C-alpha cells in the first residue's frame, strides 16, 4: 500500500518537473483524503494559510496506476499555479474555465498521461472502484 510519505515524495518530484519556476508562496501539504467515487483529488486553502491537496484514498491501492496519481497531483498543482486555493493571484474566473487545466498540462508535457487517464477512467475506474469499495466494506483492505 502507498502511504502519505510516498505521496509527499511523489508530490515533490511532480512539482519540480511540472512547475519548477513557480515559487511556493505558502506551505503545500498533501495526503490521502476520503474514499471518493467521483473525485480524484482536491486542493483547499486552510485557515492557517497553507494549501492542502487531498488525494482519493482508493489510490493507496496498487491496482491504481501511478500515472493516475501523477495526473491528479499535476491537476491540483495547476489549480495552485492559477491562484485557486492558494495565495497566488487568481488568473481566471473559474478553475476549469475553457479547459485551462488540461491545456496547461499538455503544454507542460503531460498530454500523454492525460490520454492514458481518460482511457483508464472510461474503461477501468468504475469496475475497479466497485471492487475496491466491496473489499473496503468487508474490511479486507485499507486498514491502518
Number of C-alpha atoms within 10 A of each C-alpha: 10 12 14 14 11 12 19 15 12 16 22 13 13 17 17 11 13 18 14 11 9 12 9 13 12 14 11 19 13 21 19 19 17 14 18 15 13 10 11 22 21 19 22 18 17 12 7 8 15 16 22 20 22 20 26 20 18 23 23 20 15 10 11 16 12 14 13 19 21 19 21 21 25 24 22 23 25 20 21 26 20 21 16 23 22 25 17 16 11 16 12 13 8 11 18 11 9 10 9 16 19 17 12 17 20 14 10 13 12 18 16 11 16 20 11 14 21 13 12 15 14 10 11 12 17 14 11 15 18 12 12 20 17 13 13 15 11 9 10 10 15 14 6 4
